[in-house]
């Protein structure tokens, strides 16, 4: 049962000596039912927030968030153009604790809304880039997690392995993810500071500007793609402005394969959902996850999509991003289908509501999972002649000959022989 606002307001006065509360009201933004939260105004015109966890998982998250906030010194915060929560005090209650922080004003929008207009989308891209541009030294000083590129890949391999061990991961998806983790080029990146759990409901906006970022429990040094999967799968018309602003602000620090890894992390949310159902012994969640994975298989096979790992290329400049995005058609709407990919991070309380069969209406500022249609992913570009292995043309010609009807075998053999003769003449000329 939720604790009354007046009870939490009184707790706040115990957490902050000398605090006098003038008004208080319930606060539901981003709590998702995991916390009892109350915002209140003080007699000295401060706006504060107190949150009390309602589960062990929420308490663990709150503790990690506090460690991260304390690690972010005034010098680190001064590098960000938006506000980060500031710890004010805490007090024990019912075997846990209530934590008081400054309340950051701002509205919470969905991913599509955050990328609907150029100015706001660009502000979002700049905000993420600012996080990724922070000096990494304070992460080590605070004892926060640090992952090398190799360790990031190993973590994905371990997650895929756990999902495969359930026996419910489609073979096509397992192969797709294994090919991505096997591609060394995909994992050549420089780790950065990451929020680690960034989604649309982490971001507060004031007009066309990001005013604050919440939820720092997963602050770490790791793969920057972890913070971008929700952004790259949004369907706002100005999503390219967010990506362009991000790449430009990174000044060449954004590796060319970051989008592919971000999409991979988005797909892996389905693996996490499956594993949650297995760990909770909840058949309804398992069936839902299996259905989503089957839909992903169908979406991929619709266009016989190549693996996530692309050809190795140079780091994208801002102009390259703009050119590629200009060439991408935006008149195709995502189809409503069972294979929609949910890319927002799942919340434990959401799992619990799903398991209980509840379907409450979300708060106005909550973020709904974003569907991603993978059917428009293009095939990998063919190799140029200079990049093909010796004999590849002859082998391809032989394959085409073998696949023709009997009446065309002679013609196919002639083609293969002509290809061989041409190669022989080129070799002779070069010698």
C-alpha positions in Angstrom: 0.0 0.0 0.0 1.3 3.4 -0.9 2.5 5.6 1.9 0.4 8.9 2.4 2.1 12.1 1.1 1.9 13.7 4.6 3.8 10.7 6.0 6.6 11.2 3.5 6.6 14.9 3.9 7.2 14.4 7.7 9.9 11.9 6.9 11.6 14.5 4.7 11.8 16.9 7.7 13.6 14.1 9.6 16.0 13.6 6.7 16.9 17.3 6.3 17.4 19.1 9.6 15.6 22.5 9.7 13.4 21.7 6.7 9.9 23.2 6.9 7.4 21.9 4.3 4.8 24.3 3.0 3.0 22.0 0.5 3.2 18.4 -0.7 1.7 16.2 -3.3 2.2 12.7 -4.8 4.8 12.4 -7.5 4.4 9.7 -10.2 7.0 10.7 -12.8 9.2 7.8 -13.7 8.4 5.8 -10.5 6.5 3.0 -12.4 5.1 1.9 -9.1 8.6 0.9 -7.7 8.7 3.9 -5.3 6.5 5.9 -3.1 7.4 9.5 -4.1 6.2 12.9 -2.9 7.3 16.3 -4.2 7.1 19.2 -1.8 7.8 22.9 -1.5 9.6 24.3 1.5 9.2 27.6 3.3 12.5 28.8 1.8 11.2 28.2 -1.7 13.0 25.0 -2.5 11.4 22.2 -4.6 12.4 18.8 -3.3 11.5 15.2 -3.9 11.5 12.2 -1.5 11.4 8.6 -2.8 11.0 5.4 -0.7 11.5 2.1 -2.5 8.7 -0.5 -2.4 10.8 -3.5 -3.2 14.3 -4.9 -2.8 15.1 -4.3 -6.5 14.0 -0.7 -6.2 16.2 -0.3 -3.0 19.2 -1.7 -4.9 18.6 0.7 -7.8 18.3 3.6 -5.4 21.6 2.7 -3.7 23.4 2.5 -7.0 21.9 5.8 -8.1 23.2 7.5 -4.9 26.7 6.2 -5.5 26.6 7.6 -9.0 25.2 11.0 -8.0 27.9 11.4 -5.3 30.6 10.5 -7.9 29.4 13.4 -10.1 31.3 16.3 -8.6 30.5 19.9 -9.3 33.3 19.9 -11.9 31.8 17.0 -13.8 28.3 18.5 -13.6 29.5 21.8 -15.0 30.4 20.0 -18.2 26.7 19.2 -18.8 24.2 21.7 -20.1 21.3 20.0 -18.2 20.7 19.3 -14.5 21.4 16.0 -12.7 19.6 15.2 -9.3 21.4 16.5 -6.2 21.3 14.5 -3.0 19.9 16.5 0.0 19.4 13.9 2.8 17.9 10.5 3.8 16.1 9.0 6.7 15.1 5.3 7.7 11.6 4.1 7.3 10.1 0.5 7.6 13.4 -1.3 7.1 14.4 0.9 4.1 15.1 4.5 3.7 13.7 7.6 2.1 16.1 9.7 0.0 15.6 13.4 -0.6 16.9 15.1 -3.8 16.3 18.4 -5.5 13.4 18.3 -7.9 14.3 19.0 -11.5 11.5 20.7 -13.4 10.6 19.6 -16.9 8.2 17.4 -18.9 8.7 13.8 -19.8 8.0 12.8 -23.4 7.9 9.7 -25.4 10.8 8.7 -27.8 8.8 9.7 -30.9 8.0 13.1 -29.3 11.6 13.7 -28.4 12.5 13.3 -32.0 9.5 15.0 -33.6 11.1 18.4 -34.1 14.6 19.4 -35.2 15.5 21.7 -32.2 14.4 19.3 -29.5 15.9 16.3 -31.3 19.2 18.1 -31.7 19.2 19.0 -28.0 18.7 15.3 -27.1 21.6 14.3 -29.3 23.8 17.0 -27.7 22.8 15.8 -24.2 23.8 12.2 -24.9 27.0 13.3 -26.6 27.8 15.5 -23.5 27.5 12.4 -21.3 29.8 10.3 -23.6 32.3 13.2 -23.7 32.8 13.3 -19.9 36.3 12.4 -18.7 36.4 8.7 -17.7 38.8 9.2 -14.7 36.0 9.9 -12.2 34.4 6.6 -13.0 37.5 4.7 -11.8 38.0 7.0 -8.8 34.4 6.2 -7.6 34.9 2.5 -8.1 32.1 2.4 -10.7 31.9 -0.4 -13.4 34.3 -0.2 -16.3 34.1 -2.3 -19.4 36.6 -2.6 -22.3 35.3 -3.2 -25.8 36.2 -6.8 -25.4 34.4 -7.1 -22.1 31.3 -5.4 -23.6 31.3 -8.1 -26.3 31.8 -10.8 -23.8 28.8 -9.6 -21.8 26.6 -9.8 -24.9 27.9 -13.3 -25.7 27.1 -14.3 -22.1 23.5 -12.9 -22.4 23.0 -14.6 -25.8 24.2 -17.8 -24.3 21.8 -17.7 -21.4 18.9 -17.0 -23.7 20.0 -19.9 -25.9 20.2 -22.2 -22.9 16.4 -21.7 -22.4 15.8 -23.7 -25.6 13.3 -21.0 -26.6 15.5 -18.7 -28.7 14.8 -19.1 -32.4 17.8 -20.6 -34.3 17.7 -17.7 -36.9 18.0 -15.1 -34.1 20.7 -17.0 -32.3 22.7 -17.2 -35.5 22.1 -13.5 -36.2 23.4 -12.5 -32.8 26.3 -14.9 -32.8 27.4 -13.5 -36.2 27.3 -10.0 -34.8 29.4 -10.9 -31.7 31.9 -12.8 -33.9 32.5 -9.8 -36.1 35.6 -8.2 -34.5 35.2 -5.0 -36.6 31.8 -4.3 -35.0 33.5 -4.1 -31.5 36.3 -1.8 -32.3 35.3 1.3 -30.2 36.6 3.4 -27.4 34.6 3.1 -24.2 33.0 6.3 -22.9 31.1 7.4 -19.8 27.6 6.1 -20.2 24.4 6.6 -18.3 23.9 2.8 -18.9 20.1 2.8 -18.6 19.2 5.8 -20.8 15.7 5.8 -22.3 13.2 8.4 -23.2 11.8 8.4 -19.7 15.2 9.4 -18.4 15.0 12.8 -20.1 13.2 15.9 -18.9 12.6 18.8 -21.3 11.7 22.4 -21.0 10.4 23.6 -24.3 12.9 22.6 -27.0 15.7 21.9 -24.6 16.8 19.0 -22.4 16.5 20.3 -18.9 17.6 17.2 -16.9 18.5 13.6 -17.0 17.4 11.1 -14.3 18.3 7.6 -13.4 22.0 7.2 -13.0 22.1 3.8 -11.3 24.0 2.2 -14.2 26.6 4.9 -14.6 29.7 3.3 -16.0 32.5 3.4 -18.6 31.3 1.2 -21.4 29.9 1.0 -24.9 28.3 4.3 -25.9 25.8 2.3 -28.1 24.1 1.2 -24.8 22.6 4.8 -24.5 21.4 5.1 -28.1 19.3 2.1 -29.0 16.0 3.8 -28.0 17.0 6.9 -30.0 17.9 5.1 -33.2 14.7 3.1 -33.2 12.4 6.1 -32.6 10.1 7.1 -35.4 10.2 10.9 -35.0 10.7 12.8 -38.2 13.7 14.6 -36.8 15.5 11.6 -35.5 18.3 12.3 -38.0 18.8 15.7 -36.3 19.5 13.9 -33.0 22.0 11.6 -34.6 23.7 14.3 -36.6 24.0 16.5 -33.5 25.4 13.6 -31.5 28.0 12.7 -34.1 29.0 16.4 -34.6 29.4 16.9 -30.9 31.6 13.8 -30.5 34.2 15.4 -32.9 35.1 12.1 -34.6 34.7 10.1 -31.4 31.7 8.2 -32.7 32.8 4.9 -34.4 31.1 3.9 -37.6 29.6 0.7 -36.2 27.8 2.4 -33.3 24.4 2.2 -35.0 24.6 -1.5 -35.6 25.6 -2.2 -32.0 22.7 0.0 -30.8 20.2 -2.0 -32.8 21.7 -5.2 -31.4 21.2 -3.9 -27.9 17.6 -3.1 -28.8 17.0 -6.7 -30.0 18.7 -8.0 -26.8 15.9 -6.5 -24.8 13.8 -9.4 -26.0 16.4 -11.8 -24.6 16.2 -10.0 -21.3 12.4 -10.2 -21.3 12.6 -14.0 -22.0 15.1 -14.6 -19.2 13.0 -12.6 -16.8 10.1 -14.9 -17.6 12.2 -18.0 -17.1 13.7 -16.7 -13.9 10.2 -15.8 -12.6 8.7 -19.2 -13.8 6.0 -17.1 -15.5 4.7 -18.9 -18.6 2.7 -15.8 -19.7 5.9 -13.7 -19.9 7.8 -16.5 -21.6 5.1 -17.0 -24.2 5.0 -13.2 -24.8 8.8 -13.1 -25.3 8.8 -16.1 -27.6 6.0 -14.4 -29.7 8.1 -11.3 -30.0 11.2 -13.3 -31.0 9.2 -15.2 -33.6 8.0 -11.8 -34.9 11.6 -10.6 -35.1 12.5 -13.7 -37.2 9.6 -12.9 -39.6 10.7 -9.3 -39.9 14.2 -10.3 -40.7 13.3 -12.9 -43.2 10.9 -10.6 -45.0 13.8 -9.1 -46.7 16.4 -11.9 -46.2 18.3 -9.4 -44.1 22.1 -9.8 -43.8 23.7 -10.0 -40.4 24.0 -6.9 -38.1 27.7 -6.7 -38.8 28.4 -4.4 -41.8 31.4 -3.9 -43.9 34.2 -2.1 -42.2 34.3 1.6 -43.1 35.7 4.9 -41.9 34.3 6.8 -38.9 31.3 8.8 -40.0 31.6 12.6 -40.2 28.6 14.9 -39.8 28.3 15.3 -43.6 28.3 11.5 -44.1 25.5 11.1 -41.5 23.4 13.8 -43.2 24.0 12.2 -46.7 23.1 8.7 -45.5 20.0 9.9 -43.7 18.9 12.0 -46.8 19.1 8.8 -48.8 16.9 6.9 -46.4 13.1 7.0 -47.3 10.9 8.3 -44.6 7.5 7.6 -46.2 7.3 4.0 -45.0 5.3 3.5 -41.9 6.1 0.7 -39.5 3.6 -2.1 -40.0 1.4 -3.3 -37.2 2.4 -6.9 -36.7 3.2 -9.4 -34.0 6.9 -9.0 -34.7 7.2 -5.5 -33.4 10.5 -5.1 -31.5 10.2 -3.5 -28.0 13.3 -1.5 -27.5 12.7 0.3 -24.2 14.3 -1.2 -21.1 11.8 -3.2 -19.1 11.1 -2.2 -15.6 10.7 -4.8 -12.8 7.5 -3.3 -11.7 6.2 -3.6 -15.3 7.1 -7.3 -15.2 5.1 -7.7 -12.0 2.1 -5.9 -13.4 2.3 -8.1 -16.6 2.5 -11.2 -14.5 -0.5 -10.2 -12.5 -2.5 -9.6 -15.6 -2.9 -5.9 -14.8 -3.1 -3.4 -17.6 -3.3 0.0 -16.0 -3.4 3.1 -18.0 0.1 4.7 -18.1 0.7 8.1 -16.7 0.7 11.0 -19.1 4.5 11.3 -18.9 5.3 7.6 -19.1 7.2 6.2 -22.1 5.6 3.4 -24.1 7.7 0.7 -25.7 8.7 1.7 -29.2 8.0 -0.8 -32.1 10.8 -1.3 -34.6 10.1 -2.8 -38.0 13.3 -4.5 -39.3 11.8 -5.3 -42.7 13.5 -2.4 -44.4 17.0 -3.3 -43.5 19.0 -3.5 -46.7 21.4 -6.3 -47.7 25.1 -5.8 -47.3 26.8 -4.2 -50.3 28.6 -6.7 -52.6 32.3 -6.7 -52.7 34.1 -4.8 -55.4 36.1 -6.9 -57.9 39.4 -6.0 -56.3 38.2 -7.2 -52.9 37.1 -10.7 -54.1 39.2 -13.7 -53.4 40.9 -15.3 -56.3 38.7 -17.8 -58.1 35.5 -16.3 -56.6 34.1 -15.3 -60.0 34.8 -18.8 -61.4 33.1 -20.4 -58.3 30.1 -18.2 -58.7 29.8 -19.0 -62.4 30.0 -22.7 -61.6 27.3 -22.3 -58.9 25.0 -20.6 -61.4 25.6 -23.3 -63.9 24.7 -26.1 -61.4 21.5 -24.4 -60.5 20.2 -24.1 -64.1 17.7 -26.6 -65.7 19.2 -29.4 -67.7 18.5 -27.6 -71.0 20.7 -24.7 -69.9 23.7 -26.7 -68.7 25.7 -26.3 -71.9 25.2 -22.5 -72.0 26.3 -22.4 -68.3 29.4 -24.4 -69.0 30.3 -22.1 -71.9 30.0 -19.1 -69.6 32.3 -20.7 -67.0 34.8 -21.6 -69.7 34.8 -18.1 -71.1 35.3 -16.7 -67.6 38.3 -19.0 -67.2 39.8 -18.0 -70.5 39.4 -14.3 -69.7 41.2 -14.8 -66.4 44.0 -16.7 -68.1 44.5 -13.9 -70.7 44.7 -11.3 -67.8 47.2 -13.4 -66.0 49.4 -13.7 -69.1 49.2 -10.0 -69.8 50.2 -9.1 -66.2 53.3 -11.4 -66.4 
